[in-house]
Amino acid sequence: MKNKILTTAILATFAGAAHAQSSVTLYGLIDAGVNYVNHVQNATKGSSSAYTFADGVAQGSRWGLRGSEDLGGGLKAIFVLENGFNIGNGTLGQGNSMFGRQAYVGLTQTNIGSLTFGRQYSFSTDVLGSQYSTGGNTVSGNWAYHVNDVDQLTSSRISNAVKFQSVNYSGFTFGGLYGFSNTTSFAGAPAGTTTASSRAYSFGANYAYGPFSLGGAYTDITYPAAASPTSFSTTLANVNTTGGAKGVIHDLRSFGFGGRYVAGAATMWLLWTNTRFAPIAGSSTIYNAYEAGGKYAFTPAFTGALGYTYSRSSGLVTAHWNQVNASADYALSKRTDVYALVAYQDASGTYQGAPVQAQIGSSASSIIAPSGSGSQNQVAVRLGIRHKF
């Protein structure tokens, strides 16, 4: 009897140890709310106001699976499968992809870092977008990212990518990514173009010391429109074109630097990015964005935030954008919060003799007409709820 009890205890111990070596976690986020936006382009009425239901403004709605297996000696196998969706109608996001947000598998070593393979974020998103932008630091989210996310701060997902991310070395982290094109041409290539593959590479580094942190990132994508699903929002890129070979962007290059300071309940940040769109023929368009912002936790549950961005482009598009974002967030629990946000944008400049239009948010979102506002200023207001699981 004693032997049977001992055997049972030993088997239970091994079973528990085996279970502890491998884990899979289901996680997700749902963001929904109601918007008011003025100067929305309407096919029949021209510029008008709109009240709409919309998801994914503070953060894109998603669900995912995250897992790891302990292989011993500090080595683990890891994977992430992450799906984006629209809670309003239940449709898939990211070009109707099952796991369009992230999909990768790889290895991680305790004292070195991780090497992963699949669809992954560039370091412009990992470093700059998540840590030093108003979109990444406040509930203003996707409305606060720069015009059409031209500098890859929120939606720079690279397919067929090999990525290395270091562990934290006394506050310093770094990494690199290369995305294979896996194609030699695409339907949008102009006549006479024999190769239009969408390869990409990205590098990033970050240093954190006490309340200070500094980071930088560089991302380069050749023929971004050839990626499937596309790796970035193409609207601003397309205004480089006047038809023919200029109708395809040959290269998108973006780099930037950011800094952040945390003082008790207050967080402040600065960010600068520089992006170049180079068409197959003709001159490039250069886009610079300068951003400053801060947030303050008035109580453990209530946080207010304010951000300002000045953006300008030169080249075929000569324009300026000024945008102010304000938000208030109240946490009902650790996983559920309600929020309000306001964004105002003023645009100036011309493209091919026509005034440049204001446009809050990116063309990837249905909350504001992708074609622009029909006006040089725009206001967007939102009341929303967000739940994490």
BAGUDREN-304044 format. One record per residue (C-alpha): residue number from 0; residue in three letters; x negated, y negated, z. Coordinates in steps of 0.001 Angstrom, whole numbers, plus 500000, padded with zeros to 6 digits. Each point is the difference from the previous one (the first is absolute). Layout:
<nodes>
NUM|ALA|X|Y|Z
...
</nodes>
This chain:
<nodes>
0|MET|500000|500000|500000
1|LYS|497165|497655|500885
2|ASN|498243|500803|496706
3|LYS|503179|499243|498061
4|ILE|500364|496646|501738
5|LEU|496330|499160|499348
6|THR|500275|500993|496316
7|THR|503121|497886|499579
8|ALA|498287|497003|501609
9|ILE|496935|500348|497739
10|LEU|502138|500248|496834
11|ALA|502023|496976|501067
12|THR|496772|498040|500549
13|PHE|498676|500859|496513
14|ALA|503353|499202|498442
15|GLY|500011|496599|501687
16|ALA|496421|499307|498893
17|ALA|500791|500967|496408
18|HIS|503044|497755|500027
19|ALA|497936|497080|501338
20|GLN|497542|500311|497123
21|SER|502578|499088|497353
22|SER|502753|497372|499996
23|VAL|502513|498440|497613
24|THR|501866|496786|500815
25|LEU|503133|498642|498349
26|TYR|500079|496202|500100
27|GLY|501796|497155|498294
28|LEU|501348|496476|499981
29|ILE|503344|498544|498909
30|ASP|500375|496281|499323
31|ALA|503350|498487|499030
32|GLY|501693|496615|500112
33|VAL|501879|497190|498294
34|ASN|498365|497202|497982
35|TYR|500934|496531|498857
36|VAL|497920|498701|497090
37|ASN|500535|496801|498027
38|HIS|498980|499338|496382
39|VAL|500315|503600|498896
40|GLN|499943|500452|496225
41|ASN|503441|501106|498782
42|ALA|500553|501164|496407
43|THR|503384|498275|499729
44|LYS|499854|497164|502538
45|GLY|496351|499017|499792
46|SER|498414|499188|503355
47|SER|502354|500721|502912
48|SER|500037|501149|503633
49|ALA|500465|503607|501045
50|TYR|500910|501996|503107
51|THR|498715|503556|499731
52|PHE|499377|503184|501949
53|ALA|496348|501021|499716
54|ASP|497583|502453|501536
55|GLY|496239|499914|500343
56|VAL|499375|496294|500630
57|ALA|498189|500220|503343
58|GLN|498506|503336|498967
59|GLY|500853|502458|497277
60|SER|502308|502815|501113
61|ARG|498214|503349|499976
62|TRP|499722|503461|501491
63|GLY|496984|502232|500046
64|LEU|498160|503046|501238
65|ARG|496596|499672|501660
66|GLY|497976|503047|501016
67|SER|496625|501230|501169
68|GLU|498252|503301|500692
69|ASP|497030|500296|502340
70|LEU|497242|501886|498170
71|GLY|497531|499816|502874
72|GLY|496856|497988|500621
73|GLY|501851|496703|499691
74|LEU|501205|500822|496468
75|LYS|503699|499789|499125
76|ALA|502104|500478|496894
77|ILE|502534|497173|499585
78|PHE|502859|499115|497672
79|VAL|502665|497332|499504
80|LEU|503109|500148|497783
81|GLU|502005|496756|500098
82|ASN|503208|499222|498132
83|GLY|501441|496525|499381
84|PHE|503731|499524|499566
85|ASN|502801|497430|499871
86|ILE|502396|500456|502917
87|GLY|502684|497948|498233
88|ASN|500575|502536|497245
89|GLY|497794|502952|500931
90|THR|497785|499800|496930
91|LEU|496275|500730|499918
92|GLY|497457|497196|499874
93|GLN|496602|499615|498307
94|GLY|501127|500915|496511
95|ASN|502425|502701|501172
96|SER|497127|502034|501471
97|MET|500526|502590|502721
98|PHE|496906|498899|501930
99|GLY|499215|496703|498293
100|ARG|498787|498176|503088
101|GLN|497230|502450|500965
102|ALA|499068|503592|499208
103|TYR|496565|501292|500967
104|VAL|498065|502835|501619
105|GLY|496448|500115|501305
106|LEU|497528|500533|502820
107|THR|498981|497833|502937
108|GLN|496896|500352|502175
109|THR|499970|498486|503482
110|ASN|496708|498086|499736
111|ILE|499990|499260|496244
112|GLY|503409|499232|498513
113|SER|502572|501377|497576
114|LEU|499876|501071|496351
115|THR|503451|500204|498409
116|PHE|501444|500772|496564
117|GLY|503284|498782|498477
118|ARG|502149|496855|499739
119|GLN|498633|497520|502531
120|TYR|499832|496314|500909
121|SER|497177|497805|498760
122|PHE|497885|498192|502580
123|SER|501603|496702|499011
124|THR|503158|501379|501589
125|ASP|498308|501957|502806
126|VAL|497747|497186|501211
127|LEU|501376|496644|498849
128|GLY|503702|500671|499606
129|SER|500525|501896|503233
130|GLN|497801|497886|502298
131|TYR|499553|496459|498698
132|SER|503140|499080|498065
133|THR|503265|498500|501213
134|GLY|501799|502982|498471
135|GLY|497923|502468|501963
136|ASN|500036|498074|503292
137|THR|503638|498951|500278
138|VAL|503479|501188|499209
139|SER|499995|497641|496984
140|GLY|498665|503020|498178
141|ASN|500433|500203|496254
142|TRP|501306|496447|499652
143|ALA|496747|498640|501429
144|TYR|497695|501783|497577
145|HIS|498712|497830|497176
146|VAL|501814|499486|496707
147|ASN|500751|503445|498563
148|ASP|497310|501506|502244
149|VAL|497407|499024|497414
150|ASP|497099|500533|502410
151|GLN|500985|503564|500906
152|LEU|500715|499352|503678
153|THR|503106|502154|500368
154|SER|500599|502343|497065
155|SER|496561|500983|498726
156|ARG|500431|503763|499877
157|ILE|497426|501782|497862
158|SER|500861|503369|498440
159|ASN|497495|502841|499465
160|ALA|497709|498401|502581
161|VAL|497044|501255|502011
162|LYS|499571|497919|503156
163|PHE|497454|499848|502827
164|GLN|500803|498185|503236
165|SER|497372|499838|502747
166|VAL|500607|500398|503705
167|ASN|499565|497001|502290
168|TYR|496299|499250|500543
169|SER|499970|497536|502922
170|GLY|502788|497972|498406
171|PHE|498836|500369|496376
172|THR|501958|502061|497453
173|PHE|499537|500280|496243
174|GLY|501120|502058|497026
175|GLY|500272|500462|496268
176|LEU|502549|501381|497523
177|TYR|499937|501100|496366
178|GLY|503158|500742|498007
179|PHE|499704|502175|496896
180|SER|502048|498960|496977
181|ASN|500927|503556|498907
182|THR|501081|498505|496661
183|THR|498444|498427|496914
184|SER|502870|497827|498838
185|PHE|503511|498825|500836
186|ALA|503095|498813|498153
187|GLY|499354|496326|500713
188|ALA|496597|499938|498339
189|PRO|499843|497530|497086
190|ALA|499302|501084|496447
191|GLY|496344|500653|499369
192|THR|499256|500817|503651
193|THR|498579|503500|500241
194|THR|499606|500230|503774
195|ALA|502210|498591|502728
196|SER|499354|502104|503073
197|SER|500820|498806|503504
198|ARG|496953|500726|502113
199|ALA|499563|498092|503256
200|TYR|497496|499503|502774
201|SER|500155|498220|503339
202|PHE|497700|499238|502936
203|GLY|500629|498552|503421
204|ALA|498409|499304|503366
205|ASN|501198|498683|503342
206|TYR|498313|498943|503239
207|ALA|501786|499510|503313
208|TYR|498358|498642|503147
209|GLY|502179|499169|502979
210|PRO|502732|497572|498898
211|PHE|498319|499298|496624
212|SER|500181|502010|496790
213|LEU|498759|499354|496458
214|GLY|500673|502003|496846
215|GLY|499437|499991|496264
216|ALA|501160|502094|497036
217|TYR|499505|500316|496241
218|THR|502315|501791|497536
219|ASP|499682|500390|496220
220|ILE|502621|501691|497789
221|THR|499605|500512|496259
222|TYR|503254|499976|498000
223|PRO|502200|499846|503111
224|ALA|503168|500394|497913
225|ALA|498787|503475|498972
226|ALA|500247|501356|503535
227|SER|502992|502255|500651
228|PRO|501729|498960|502153
229|THR|498475|496578|499474
230|SER|497529|499015|502694
231|PHE|501029|496364|500271
232|SER|502635|497434|499112
233|THR|499418|498848|496421
234|THR|502147|496868|499806
235|LEU|497317|497366|500518
236|ALA|497580|502025|497898
237|ASN|502425|499926|497122
238|VAL|500127|496199|499912
239|ASN|496432|500160|498701
240|THR|501427|501210|496713
241|THR|501065|498356|496799
242|GLY|500589|503240|498099
243|GLY|497806|502426|498088
244|ALA|496844|501174|501712
245|LYS|500552|497409|502729
246|GLY|503065|501968|501006
247|VAL|497878|502458|502002
248|ILE|497814|499195|502999
249|HIS|496614|501652|499510
250|ASP|498735|499450|503551
251|LEU|501297|498894|503387
252|ARG|497324|499057|502511
253|SER|500747|498757|503510
254|PHE|497856|499346|503057
255|GLY|500407|498090|503236
256|PHE|499035|499428|503624
257|GLY|502021|499641|503161
258|GLY|499518|499196|503671
259|ARG|502118|500438|503117
260|TYR|499876|498876|503629
261|VAL|502121|501389|502842
262|ALA|500398|497951|503188
263|GLY|502387|501628|502429
264|ALA|503494|499844|498541
265|ALA|498835|497962|496983
266|THR|498554|501293|496706
267|MET|498612|497718|497263
268|TRP|498595|500850|496568
269|LEU|498464|498530|496847
270|LEU|499817|501587|496540
271|TRP|498638|499155|496552
272|THR|500339|502099|496851
273|ASN|498827|499502|496429
274|THR|501617|501980|497153
275|ARG|499169|500056|496286
276|PHE|502243|501308|497225
277|ALA|498020|500653|496820
278|PRO|502087|500734|496877
279|ILE|498647|501993|497064
280|ALA|499729|496763|498023
281|GLY|499972|496401|501121
282|SER|499054|498294|503244
283|SER|500528|501328|503504
284|THR|502252|498640|502707
285|ILE|498457|499441|503436
286|TYR|502221|500055|503085
287|ASN|498855|498742|503437
288|ALA|502004|500294|503213
289|TYR|499208|498271|503306
290|GLU|501953|501077|503048
291|ALA|500227|499149|503706
292|GLY|502413|501287|502605
293|GLY|500693|500895|503571
294|LYS|502411|501812|502256
295|TYR|500761|499805|503712
296|ALA|501675|502526|502302
297|PHE|502148|497809|502233
298|THR|501126|503114|501893
299|PRO|499148|503697|499564
300|ALA|503129|500250|497819
301|PHE|500125|496660|498137
302|THR|497406|498847|497444
303|GLY|499990|496935|497774
304|ALA|497752|499439|496993
305|LEU|499106|497312|497472
306|GLY|497892|500212|496837
307|TYR|498970|497750|497112
308|THR|498578|500928|496600
309|TYR|498654|497769|497263
310|SER|499459|501751|496665
311|ARG|498760|498704|496676
312|SER|499298|501480|496592
313|SER|497864|498698|497157
314|GLY|499564|501114|496401
315|LEU|502993|500745|497801
316|VAL|502193|499350|503049
317|THR|499286|496764|501894
318|ALA|502161|499998|503095
319|HIS|500177|499417|503744
320|TRP|502151|501678|502644
321|ASN|500559|498864|503592
322|GLN|501860|502401|502277
323|VAL|500965|499867|503683
324|ASN|501198|503109|501859
325|ALA|501587|500085|503452
326|SER|501347|502968|501911
327|ALA|501432|501035|503351
328|ASP|500043|503619|501140
329|TYR|501706|501583|503021
330|ALA|499182|503569|501027
331|LEU|503018|501912|501273
332|SER|497686|502923|500789
333|LYS|496571|501281|498995
334|ARG|501450|501280|496727
335|THR|502839|497595|499131
336|ASP|499910|496244|499430
337|VAL|502203|497293|498509
338|TYR|498568|496988|498235
339|ALA|500636|496786|498106
340|LEU|497716|498420|497428
341|VAL|499927|496953|497773
342|ALA|497739|499374|496994
343|TYR|499707|496835|497920
344|GLN|497952|499690|496810
345|ASP|499261|497004|497800
346|ALA|498385|500535|496584
347|SER|498466|497561|497551
348|GLY|498221|500269|496669
349|THR|500756|501328|496540
350|TYR|499638|503054|497811
351|GLN|500199|499468|496222
352|GLY|501702|496657|500605
353|ALA|502684|501352|502357
354|PRO|500096|499294|503769
355|VAL|498733|502826|502188
356|GLN|502825|501427|502093
357|ALA|499999|500679|503720
358|GLN|500316|503645|500959
359|ILE|499936|501335|503555
360|GLY|499042|503639|500257
361|SER|498789|502388|497341
362|SER|501590|501179|496777
363|ALA|500007|503512|501428
364|SER|502843|498949|502275
365|SER|503624|499513|499024
366|ILE|500581|497340|502670
367|ILE|499063|497197|497627
368|ALA|500266|499981|496207
369|PRO|496679|501135|498508
370|SER|500278|497423|497214
371|GLY|499690|497169|502501
372|SER|502320|497526|501654
373|GLY|500752|497584|497178
374|SER|498762|497261|502340
375|GLN|496721|498739|501395
376|ASN|501080|500533|503592
377|GLN|501742|502820|501810
378|VAL|501237|500881|503497
379|ALA|500587|503532|501298
380|VAL|501589|500900|503355
381|ARG|500398|503475|501462
382|LEU|501545|501716|503024
383|GLY|498831|503592|500348
384|ILE|499532|503075|502119
385|ARG|497085|502427|499932
386|HIS|499737|503464|501553
387|LYS|496906|502186|500184
388|PHE|500007|503717|500651
</nodes>
